[in-house]
Structures are given as C-alpha cells and as structure tokens.
Amino acid sequence: MKVRACWSALENKAERKITRIREDTVRAQELRQSLLGSQAKLEKMYQEYYEKNAANSSYKGMTDAMNQRQFMSQLLNLRERVKSDIERSETHLATLAHHMVLAETERLKMQTLTENDRQAVAKFVEKREQSRMDELGVMQFNRAQTT
C-alpha cells in the first residue's frame, strides 16, 4: 500500500487557487488605492476651481458662467463615478476575502486528508512489518524446538 497521489494533487490545486486569489486581491487593492488617489485629486480640483471662480464671479459673462457650471457639473459626475467605482472595488475585495476563506478551508481539508492517508499507510506498513517479525519469531522458535 502506498500514499495516494490524489490528495496531494488536490492540496496543490487548492494552494494554486489561494495564490491566484492573493494575486487578485493585491491587484484589487492597488486599483482601490488608485481610485482613492483619483478621488482625492478630483476633490482638490473641484475645491480649487470653486474657490477660484467664487472670487472672480462678478467679472464673468453669461458664457463664462455657463462654462463654469458645466465644468463643475462634469467634475461632480466624475466624483460620483469614482465613488461608485470605489464601492464596487470594496465589494470585490470583500468577495475575494470570502473566497480566500473558502479556499483556505479547502486547502486545510486536503492537507488533513493527505496527512491521514500518510498515517494510514505508515500504520499499514508498521502492521505488516510487525506481522513479518512475528512470523520470523515463530519460525525461529519452532526451529529451536525441533533441534
């Protein structure tokens, strides 16, 4: 009897899945950080533009005022899109964390099954060795009795 390869193969598969999830998590965290940076830049740009135009509001014509409102509206739309992207990114990170827990549980299960199989094989080999030793002992005893 020898150790089955299926459990170790399944354990390796679970480890590869964990590695892939970790890589996906790193990429998702980098994306989230990038989005948070973009959000900060948009907030700063909006605030600077708002303050700049609040100081110059009395000198503007109708076209300038319309352009300013349109630009401010576009900045607000971008801010909302980035906010929704951040929320999606956080949801994706939570999903990846859940998948990581499941994959880790699966890996531990396969690791336990592999170890149980190894122990069963070791116990079988030990019993077989003990049986052979007993047979040899009986044969030697019988030989000693006959001589």
Number of C-alpha atoms within 10 A of each C-alpha: 8 11 16 12 11 12 19 17 13 18 21 15 16 22 19 14 18 20 14 13 17 15 12 15 19 13 13 17 16 13 15 20 14 13 17 16 13 16 19 13 13 17 15 12 14 19 13 12 15 14 12 11 16 10 9 9 13 9 9 12 9 8 9 13 15 12 11 17 13 12 14 17 13 13 17 15 12 15 19 13 13 18 16 12 16 19 13 13 19 15 12 17 19 13 13 17 15 12 15 19 13 14 20 16 13 19 21 15 16 22 19 14 17 21 15 14 18 15 13 15 16 15 12 14 14 12 12 12 12 12 12 12 12 12 12 12 12 12 12 12 11 11 10 9 8 7 5
